[in-house]
Amino acid sequence: MKKTLITMALALCGAATFAQSGSGFGIKGGLNYNGNGNYFESTEAAAQDPDRNIGYHFGVFGKIGNRVYLRPELVYTSISSDYDGDKFKMTKLDLPVLLGAKVIGPLNVFAGPSFQYLLDTEFDGITINDVENDFTIGLNIGAGLNLGKLGIDLRYERGFSENEATFINTNVTNIEQRVDTRPDQLILSLALTL
């Protein structure tokens, strides 16, 4: 899995180098909101406590093409989720490979696979024994606005399959439970083309 991630990162760097002479290369960052289980129930709970499932991300991207484009990204992401008062924290590397198209003026739409490699997982008061897979694949779909060198986009990310971590709740007589390490996410990003 690590070899696959390194190979994809090198491919991204190569694409970004090519993109500098073609369409563009830049940096990005922003906020993500993740949903645990049913996304709409999770959103309702977030209305009562808005910062309970907020995380952040930052990284680099390359863009190849103009009207129709390929946009590989390498992004460090930190998320936290609230499970009945306990915080689940996770850091990961994401590698979305997006195919996009300009729609009208500065508006564009995009979609593509997102490769995820888990770096670390932590659950308050709970020992995590095993994460099913360190490497998973999901889907990004979204829309954005490009205003010169600045861009903003909103995307939805969903895993193709659940990736559960097993943990033992030491607060309640060692009951084994599971948490999904590939939650649905809404991701808001600002980008700057260099």
C-alpha positions as CSV (number, residue, x, y, z in Angstrom):
1,M,0.0,0.0,0.0
2,K,2.8,2.4,0.9
3,K,4.5,1.7,-2.5
4,T,1.2,2.5,-4.3
5,L,0.9,5.8,-2.4
6,I,4.5,6.8,-3.1
7,T,4.0,5.9,-6.8
8,M,0.9,8.1,-7.0
9,A,2.6,10.9,-5.2
10,L,5.5,10.8,-7.7
11,A,3.0,10.8,-10.5
12,L,1.3,13.8,-9.0
13,C,4.7,15.6,-8.8
14,G,5.4,14.8,-12.4
15,A,1.9,16.0,-13.4
16,A,2.3,19.1,-11.4
17,T,5.7,19.9,-13.1
18,F,4.1,19.4,-16.5
19,A,1.1,21.5,-15.3
20,Q,3.4,24.4,-14.4
21,S,4.4,24.8,-18.1
22,G,0.8,24.1,-19.3
23,S,-2.3,25.0,-17.3
24,G,-1.3,25.5,-13.7
25,F,0.0,24.4,-10.3
26,G,-0.9,25.7,-6.9
27,I,-1.7,25.3,-3.2
28,K,-5.0,24.8,-1.6
29,G,-6.6,24.5,1.9
30,G,-9.9,24.6,3.6
31,L,-12.4,23.0,5.9
32,N,-14.2,19.7,5.8
33,Y,-17.3,18.4,7.5
34,N,-17.7,14.7,7.9
35,G,-20.9,12.8,8.6
36,N,-21.1,9.7,10.8
37,G,-23.6,7.1,9.7
38,N,-26.7,8.8,8.2
39,Y,-25.4,12.1,6.7
40,F,-28.7,14.0,7.3
41,E,-29.0,12.9,10.9
42,S,-25.3,13.9,11.4
43,T,-26.1,17.3,9.8
44,E,-29.0,17.8,12.2
45,A,-26.7,17.0,15.2
46,A,-24.1,19.5,13.8
47,A,-26.7,22.3,13.9
48,Q,-26.8,21.9,17.6
49,D,-23.0,21.8,18.0
50,P,-21.5,23.2,14.8
51,D,-17.8,22.4,15.4
52,R,-18.3,18.8,16.4
53,N,-17.3,17.2,13.1
54,I,-15.1,19.9,11.5
55,G,-11.7,19.2,10.2
56,Y,-9.1,20.9,7.9
57,H,-7.0,20.1,4.9
58,F,-4.1,21.7,2.9
59,G,-2.1,20.5,-0.1
60,V,-1.0,21.0,-3.6
61,F,-2.6,20.5,-7.0
62,G,-1.8,20.5,-10.7
63,K,-4.2,21.3,-13.5
64,I,-3.7,20.1,-17.1
65,G,-6.0,21.4,-19.8
66,N,-8.4,24.3,-20.1
67,R,-12.0,23.7,-21.1
68,V,-11.8,20.0,-20.1
69,Y,-9.0,19.4,-17.5
70,L,-7.3,16.8,-15.3
71,R,-6.6,18.0,-11.8
72,P,-4.5,15.7,-9.5
73,E,-4.1,16.8,-5.9
74,L,-2.1,15.7,-2.9
75,V,-3.8,16.8,0.3
76,Y,-3.1,16.3,4.0
77,T,-6.4,16.0,5.9
78,S,-7.3,16.1,9.6
79,I,-10.8,15.2,10.6
80,S,-12.6,14.7,13.9
81,S,-16.0,13.1,14.6
82,D,-18.1,13.1,17.6
83,Y,-19.6,9.7,18.7
84,D,-21.8,10.3,21.7
85,G,-19.4,12.7,23.3
86,D,-16.2,10.9,22.4
87,K,-13.9,12.4,19.8
88,F,-12.6,10.3,16.9
89,K,-9.6,12.0,15.2
90,M,-7.9,10.9,12.0
91,T,-5.2,12.2,9.8
92,K,-4.7,11.0,6.2
93,L,-3.2,11.7,2.8
94,D,-5.8,12.1,0.0
95,L,-5.0,11.9,-3.7
96,P,-8.0,13.0,-5.7
97,V,-7.6,12.7,-9.5
98,L,-10.4,14.8,-10.9
99,L,-11.7,15.3,-14.4
100,G,-13.4,18.6,-14.8
101,A,-15.0,20.9,-17.3
102,K,-15.8,24.6,-17.6
103,V,-19.6,25.1,-17.7
104,I,-20.2,28.8,-18.0
105,G,-17.8,31.6,-17.3
106,P,-15.8,30.9,-14.1
107,L,-18.1,28.0,-13.1
108,N,-16.7,24.4,-13.4
109,V,-17.8,20.9,-12.4
110,F,-15.6,17.9,-11.6
111,A,-15.6,14.3,-10.4
112,G,-13.1,11.5,-9.9
113,P,-11.6,8.9,-7.6
114,S,-10.0,9.9,-4.3
115,F,-7.3,7.6,-3.0
116,Q,-6.9,7.7,0.8
117,Y,-4.0,6.6,3.0
118,L,-4.6,6.6,6.8
119,L,-1.7,8.1,8.8
120,D,-3.1,8.0,12.3
121,T,-6.4,7.3,14.2
122,E,-7.2,8.1,17.8
123,F,-10.4,7.8,19.8
124,D,-10.8,9.5,23.3
125,G,-10.6,7.0,26.1
126,I,-10.6,4.1,23.6
127,T,-7.9,1.9,22.3
128,I,-8.1,1.3,18.5
129,N,-7.0,-2.3,17.7
130,D,-7.3,-2.5,14.0
131,V,-8.2,-0.5,11.0
132,E,-9.5,-2.7,8.2
133,N,-7.5,-1.0,5.4
134,D,-5.0,1.8,5.5
135,F,-5.6,2.4,1.8
136,T,-9.1,3.0,0.4
137,I,-10.7,4.5,-2.7
138,G,-13.6,6.9,-2.7
139,L,-15.3,9.4,-5.1
140,N,-15.2,13.2,-5.2
141,I,-17.9,15.2,-7.0
142,G,-18.3,19.0,-6.9
143,A,-18.4,22.4,-8.5
144,G,-16.1,25.4,-8.3
145,L,-15.5,29.0,-9.3
146,N,-12.2,30.3,-10.8
147,L,-11.6,34.0,-10.3
148,G,-8.2,34.6,-11.9
149,K,-5.5,32.9,-9.8
150,L,-8.0,32.3,-6.9
151,G,-10.5,29.4,-6.9
152,I,-13.1,28.1,-4.5
153,D,-14.8,24.8,-4.7
154,L,-17.3,22.7,-2.7
155,R,-17.2,18.9,-3.1
156,Y,-18.8,15.8,-1.7
157,E,-16.7,12.8,-0.9
158,R,-17.9,9.3,-0.4
159,G,-16.0,6.1,0.1
160,F,-16.8,3.2,-2.2
161,S,-16.9,0.9,0.8
162,E,-16.9,1.3,4.6
163,N,-13.5,1.1,6.3
164,E,-14.1,0.1,9.9
165,A,-11.7,0.4,12.8
166,T,-12.2,-2.0,15.7
167,F,-11.8,-0.6,19.2
168,I,-12.4,-1.7,22.7
169,N,-14.4,0.7,24.9
170,T,-12.4,0.6,28.2
171,N,-15.1,2.8,29.9
172,V,-17.7,0.1,29.6
173,T,-16.2,-3.3,30.5
174,N,-14.3,-3.9,27.3
175,I,-17.1,-3.9,24.8
176,E,-15.8,-4.2,21.2
177,Q,-17.3,-1.7,18.8
178,R,-16.6,-0.4,15.3
179,V,-16.2,3.1,13.7
180,D,-16.1,3.9,10.0
181,T,-12.8,5.6,9.0
182,R,-14.1,6.6,5.6
183,P,-17.0,9.0,6.5
184,D,-18.9,11.0,3.9
185,Q,-17.5,14.6,3.7
186,L,-18.4,18.0,2.5
187,I,-15.2,19.8,1.6
188,L,-14.8,23.5,1.1
189,S,-11.5,24.6,-0.4
190,L,-9.7,27.8,-1.4
191,A,-7.0,27.5,-4.1
192,L,-4.2,29.7,-5.3
193,T,-2.6,29.1,-8.7
194,L,1.1,29.9,-8.6
